[in-house]
Amino acid sequence: MLAQHEWVADQGYSYVTTETYNRYRDMLLLNLRMGFDVVGTLTTLKGETKIVLRKVLGEPEDV
């Protein structure tokens, strides 16, 4: 993930956004550990809630 974020930053992006479901706890925890913040939620057409996370690039990792 660090290599991906470095590559994205090198391409000129200032943040990365991802979405996951609460049922995928390991993915949610990994994203939080890697510096993502919860910025909102979305509701799918099936009525499920997705968690939206964003990480500002260039910030130090807190792993």
A tleap script that builds the chain and sets N, CA, C and O, in Angstrom:
source leaprc.protein.ff14SB
mol = sequence {
  NMET LEU ALA GLN HIE GLU TRP VAL ALA ASP
  GLN GLY TYR SER TYR VAL THR THR GLU THR
  TYR ASN ARG TYR ARG ASP MET LEU LEU LEU
  ASN LEU ARG MET GLY PHE ASP VAL VAL GLY
  THR LEU THR THR LEU LYS GLY GLU THR LYS
  ILE VAL LEU ARG LYS VAL LEU GLY GLU PRO
  GLU ASP CVAL
}
set mol.1.N position { 0.820 -1.182 0.000 }
set mol.1.CA position { 0.000 0.000 0.000 }
set mol.1.C position { 0.871 1.256 0.000 }
set mol.1.O position { 0.547 2.243 -0.661 }
set mol.2.N position { 1.966 1.214 0.737 }
set mol.2.CA position { 2.867 2.381 0.761 }
set mol.2.C position { 3.412 2.689 -0.625 }
set mol.2.O position { 3.490 3.851 -1.026 }
set mol.3.N position { 3.792 1.636 -1.360 }
set mol.3.CA position { 4.307 1.830 -2.714 }
set mol.3.C position { 3.232 2.413 -3.629 }
set mol.3.O position { 3.521 3.274 -4.460 }
set mol.4.N position { 2.012 1.953 -3.478 }
set mol.4.CA position { 0.910 2.494 -4.277 }
set mol.4.C position { 0.698 3.973 -3.979 }
set mol.4.O position { 0.528 4.777 -4.896 }
set mol.5.N position { 0.708 4.327 -2.707 }
set mol.5.CA position { 0.480 5.723 -2.338 }
set mol.5.C position { 1.632 6.613 -2.809 }
set mol.5.O position { 1.413 7.755 -3.214 }
set mol.6.N position { 2.845 6.094 -2.755 }
set mol.6.CA position { 3.987 6.854 -3.264 }
set mol.6.C position { 3.842 7.086 -4.766 }
set mol.6.O position { 4.082 8.193 -5.249 }
set mol.7.N position { 3.453 6.054 -5.502 }
set mol.7.CA position { 3.276 6.179 -6.943 }
set mol.7.C position { 2.183 7.193 -7.263 }
set mol.7.O position { 2.360 8.042 -8.137 }
set mol.8.N position { 1.060 7.108 -6.563 }
set mol.8.CA position { -0.050 8.030 -6.797 }
set mol.8.C position { 0.385 9.471 -6.514 }
set mol.8.O position { 0.056 10.378 -7.278 }
set mol.9.N position { 1.117 9.681 -5.429 }
set mol.9.CA position { 1.609 11.026 -5.102 }
set mol.9.C position { 2.552 11.517 -6.188 }
set mol.9.O position { 2.513 12.691 -6.557 }
set mol.10.N position { 3.403 10.628 -6.706 }
set mol.10.CA position { 4.320 11.004 -7.780 }
set mol.10.C position { 3.579 11.412 -9.054 }
set mol.10.O position { 4.105 12.163 -9.875 }
set mol.11.N position { 2.360 10.913 -9.207 }
set mol.11.CA position { 1.546 11.265 -10.378 }
set mol.11.C position { 0.813 12.595 -10.182 }
set mol.11.O position { 0.110 13.061 -11.078 }
set mol.12.N position { 0.983 13.204 -8.997 }
set mol.12.CA position { 0.411 14.518 -8.757 }
set mol.12.C position { -0.880 14.539 -7.957 }
set mol.12.O position { -1.475 15.600 -7.763 }
set mol.13.N position { -1.314 13.391 -7.497 }
set mol.13.CA position { -2.537 13.352 -6.690 }
set mol.13.C position { -2.236 13.769 -5.254 }
set mol.13.O position { -1.139 13.529 -4.750 }
set mol.14.N position { -3.211 14.394 -4.601 }
set mol.14.CA position { -2.989 14.862 -3.233 }
set mol.14.C position { -3.690 13.986 -2.200 }
set mol.14.O position { -3.427 14.114 -1.004 }
set mol.15.N position { -4.581 13.096 -2.646 }
set mol.15.CA position { -5.241 12.197 -1.712 }
set mol.15.C position { -5.711 10.926 -2.420 }
set mol.15.O position { -5.802 10.874 -3.647 }
set mol.16.N position { -6.007 9.905 -1.617 }
set mol.16.CA position { -6.559 8.639 -2.084 }
set mol.16.C position { -7.869 8.421 -1.347 }
set mol.16.O position { -7.948 8.624 -0.135 }
set mol.17.N position { -8.889 8.012 -2.073 }
set mol.17.CA position { -10.180 7.704 -1.470 }
set mol.17.C position { -10.516 6.243 -1.741 }
set mol.17.O position { -10.264 5.736 -2.834 }
set mol.18.N position { -11.080 5.576 -0.758 }
set mol.18.CA position { -11.497 4.191 -0.909 }
set mol.18.C position { -12.821 3.989 -0.184 }
set mol.18.O position { -13.215 4.804 0.650 }
set mol.19.N position { -13.496 2.906 -0.508 }
set mol.19.CA position { -14.774 2.573 0.119 }
set mol.19.C position { -14.732 1.123 0.574 }
set mol.19.O position { -14.104 0.282 -0.069 }
set mol.20.N position { -15.396 0.835 1.674 }
set mol.20.CA position { -15.495 -0.530 2.163 }
set mol.20.C position { -16.764 -0.675 2.985 }
set mol.20.O position { -17.426 0.306 3.323 }
set mol.21.N position { -17.081 -1.904 3.293 }
set mol.21.CA position { -18.233 -2.196 4.143 }
set mol.21.C position { -17.740 -2.518 5.550 }
set mol.21.O position { -16.611 -2.976 5.727 }
set mol.22.N position { -18.576 -2.281 6.537 }
set mol.22.CA position { -18.225 -2.584 7.917 }
set mol.22.C position { -17.923 -4.071 8.112 }
set mol.22.O position { -17.136 -4.438 8.984 }
set mol.23.N position { -18.548 -4.920 7.301 }
set mol.23.CA position { -18.322 -6.366 7.440 }
set mol.23.C position { -16.904 -6.778 7.052 }
set mol.23.O position { -16.462 -7.871 7.407 }
set mol.24.N position { -16.195 -5.933 6.339 }
set mol.24.CA position { -14.793 -6.202 5.993 }
set mol.24.C position { -13.900 -5.477 6.993 }
set mol.24.O position { -13.166 -4.554 6.642 }
set mol.25.N position { -13.980 -5.912 8.228 }
set mol.25.CA position { -13.279 -5.236 9.330 }
set mol.25.C position { -11.777 -5.153 9.114 }
set mol.25.O position { -11.165 -4.125 9.403 }
set mol.26.N position { -11.174 -6.236 8.604 }
set mol.26.CA position { -9.720 -6.212 8.400 }
set mol.26.C position { -9.314 -5.111 7.424 }
set mol.26.O position { -8.311 -4.432 7.643 }
set mol.27.N position { -10.079 -4.928 6.356 }
set mol.27.CA position { -9.771 -3.865 5.388 }
set mol.27.C position { -9.985 -2.498 6.026 }
set mol.27.O position { -9.189 -1.582 5.820 }
set mol.28.N position { -11.045 -2.360 6.790 }
set mol.28.CA position { -11.313 -1.097 7.472 }
set mol.28.C position { -10.186 -0.748 8.440 }
set mol.28.O position { -9.709 0.386 8.461 }
set mol.29.N position { -9.763 -1.724 9.240 }
set mol.29.CA position { -8.681 -1.491 10.205 }
set mol.29.C position { -7.355 -1.192 9.504 }
set mol.29.O position { -6.606 -0.321 9.946 }
set mol.30.N position { -7.064 -1.901 8.425 }
set mol.30.CA position { -5.832 -1.642 7.672 }
set mol.30.C position { -5.824 -0.199 7.169 }
set mol.30.O position { -4.829 0.510 7.322 }
set mol.31.N position { -6.920 0.226 6.577 }
set mol.31.CA position { -6.983 1.599 6.064 }
set mol.31.C position { -6.809 2.621 7.181 }
set mol.31.O position { -6.108 3.617 7.006 }
set mol.32.N position { -7.435 2.384 8.313 }
set mol.32.CA position { -7.278 3.318 9.435 }
set mol.32.C position { -5.833 3.347 9.924 }
set mol.32.O position { -5.298 4.416 10.217 }
set mol.33.N position { -5.203 2.186 10.013 }
set mol.33.CA position { -3.795 2.123 10.453 }
set mol.33.C position { -2.853 2.810 9.470 }
set mol.33.O position { -1.793 3.305 9.852 }
set mol.34.N position { -3.251 2.834 8.203 }
set mol.34.CA position { -2.396 3.427 7.173 }
set mol.34.C position { -2.666 4.918 6.974 }
set mol.34.O position { -2.166 5.521 6.024 }
set mol.35.N position { -3.446 5.502 7.860 }
set mol.35.CA position { -3.622 6.946 7.823 }
set mol.35.C position { -4.884 7.456 7.169 }
set mol.35.O position { -5.033 8.664 6.985 }
set mol.36.N position { -5.797 6.571 6.812 }
set mol.36.CA position { -7.062 7.015 6.236 }
set mol.36.C position { -7.971 7.540 7.340 }
set mol.36.O position { -7.897 7.098 8.486 }
set mol.37.N position { -8.819 8.479 6.979 }
set mol.37.CA position { -9.856 8.996 7.866 }
set mol.37.C position { -11.213 8.653 7.266 }
set mol.37.O position { -11.366 8.647 6.045 }
set mol.38.N position { -12.193 8.368 8.109 }
set mol.38.CA position { -13.559 8.178 7.640 }
set mol.38.C position { -14.108 9.555 7.302 }
set mol.38.O position { -14.118 10.452 8.145 }
set mol.39.N position { -14.569 9.719 6.058 }
set mol.39.CA position { -15.073 11.022 5.624 }
set mol.39.C position { -16.557 10.997 5.304 }
set mol.39.O position { -17.153 12.036 5.018 }
set mol.40.N position { -17.158 9.810 5.350 }
set mol.40.CA position { -18.589 9.754 5.081 }
set mol.40.C position { -19.066 8.341 4.835 }
set mol.40.O position { -18.330 7.370 5.006 }
set mol.41.N position { -20.313 8.255 4.429 }
set mol.41.CA position { -20.910 6.969 4.070 }
set mol.41.C position { -21.731 7.146 2.801 }
set mol.41.O position { -22.139 8.253 2.450 }
set mol.42.N position { -21.960 6.035 2.127 }
set mol.42.CA position { -22.820 5.987 0.949 }
set mol.42.C position { -23.816 4.861 1.150 }
set mol.42.O position { -23.532 3.901 1.867 }
set mol.43.N position { -24.959 4.965 0.537 }
set mol.43.CA position { -25.925 3.880 0.559 }
set mol.43.C position { -26.020 3.307 -0.847 }
set mol.43.O position { -26.281 4.031 -1.808 }
set mol.44.N position { -25.804 1.991 -0.959 }
set mol.44.CA position { -25.864 1.338 -2.264 }
set mol.44.C position { -27.317 1.200 -2.708 }
set mol.44.O position { -28.239 1.450 -1.933 }
set mol.45.N position { -27.510 0.798 -3.964 }
set mol.45.CA position { -28.860 0.585 -4.472 }
set mol.45.C position { -29.582 -0.524 -3.710 }
set mol.45.O position { -30.812 -0.559 -3.678 }
set mol.46.N position { -28.811 -1.435 -3.091 }
set mol.46.CA position { -29.393 -2.513 -2.292 }
set mol.46.C position { -29.671 -2.069 -0.857 }
set mol.46.O position { -30.163 -2.859 -0.051 }
set mol.47.N position { -29.359 -0.809 -0.530 }
set mol.47.CA position { -29.616 -0.295 0.803 }
set mol.47.C position { -28.501 -0.566 1.798 }
set mol.47.O position { -28.674 -0.347 2.997 }
set mol.48.N position { -27.358 -1.042 1.312 }
set mol.48.CA position { -26.224 -1.300 2.198 }
set mol.48.C position { -25.406 -0.024 2.386 }
set mol.48.O position { -25.320 0.808 1.482 }
set mol.49.N position { -24.813 0.120 3.558 }
set mol.49.CA position { -23.992 1.290 3.855 }
set mol.49.C position { -22.526 0.993 3.586 }
set mol.49.O position { -21.979 0.009 4.082 }
set mol.50.N position { -21.895 1.858 2.793 }
set mol.50.CA position { -20.465 1.765 2.533 }
set mol.50.C position { -19.773 2.887 3.298 }
set mol.50.O position { -20.292 3.999 3.390 }
set mol.51.N position { -18.616 2.589 3.836 }
set mol.51.CA position { -17.816 3.574 4.551 }
set mol.51.C position { -16.818 4.171 3.558 }
set mol.51.O position { -16.122 3.439 2.854 }
set mol.52.N position { -16.753 5.487 3.507 }
set mol.52.CA position { -15.841 6.191 2.608 }
set mol.52.C position { -14.664 6.704 3.434 }
set mol.52.O position { -14.842 7.382 4.446 }
set mol.53.N position { -13.452 6.363 2.975 }
set mol.53.CA position { -12.238 6.771 3.680 }
set mol.53.C position { -11.339 7.559 2.734 }
set mol.53.O position { -11.324 7.314 1.528 }
set mol.54.N position { -10.598 8.499 3.288 }
set mol.54.CA position { -9.675 9.309 2.486 }
set mol.54.C position { -8.371 9.481 3.241 }
set mol.54.O position { -8.347 9.642 4.461 }
set mol.55.N position { -7.290 9.441 2.479 }
set mol.55.CA position { -5.964 9.691 3.043 }
set mol.55.C position { -5.310 10.819 2.250 }
set mol.55.O position { -5.194 10.760 1.026 }
set mol.56.N position { -4.890 11.841 2.979 }
set mol.56.CA position { -4.123 12.930 2.351 }
set mol.56.C position { -2.698 12.427 2.200 }
set mol.56.O position { -2.082 11.982 3.168 }
set mol.57.N position { -2.182 12.498 0.994 }
set mol.57.CA position { -0.827 11.989 0.739 }
set mol.57.C position { 0.225 12.962 1.229 }
set mol.57.O position { 0.007 14.172 1.280 }
set mol.58.N position { 1.355 12.415 1.582 }
set mol.58.CA position { 2.456 13.226 2.066 }
set mol.58.C position { 2.521 13.332 3.568 }
set mol.58.O position { 3.460 13.913 4.112 }
set mol.59.N position { 1.518 12.767 4.258 }
set mol.59.CA position { 1.545 12.778 5.717 }
set mol.59.C position { 2.313 11.560 6.214 }
set mol.59.O position { 2.260 10.510 5.574 }
set mol.60.N position { 3.021 11.664 7.331 }
set mol.60.CA position { 3.764 10.516 7.839 }
set mol.60.C position { 2.847 9.380 8.258 }
set mol.60.O position { 1.725 9.602 8.714 }
set mol.61.N position { 3.342 8.160 8.097 }
set mol.61.CA position { 2.571 6.969 8.464 }
set mol.61.C position { 2.597 6.776 9.966 }
set mol.61.O position { 3.600 7.080 10.612 }
set mol.62.N position { 1.529 6.286 10.520 }
set mol.62.CA position { 1.409 6.019 11.938 }
set mol.62.C position { 1.170 4.538 12.138 }
set mol.62.O position { 0.184 4.141 12.758 }
set mol.63.N position { 2.062 3.727 11.621 }
set mol.63.CA position { 1.867 2.272 11.608 }
set mol.63.C position { 2.393 1.654 12.870 }
set mol.63.O position { 2.316 0.437 13.040 }
savepdb mol mol.pdb
quit
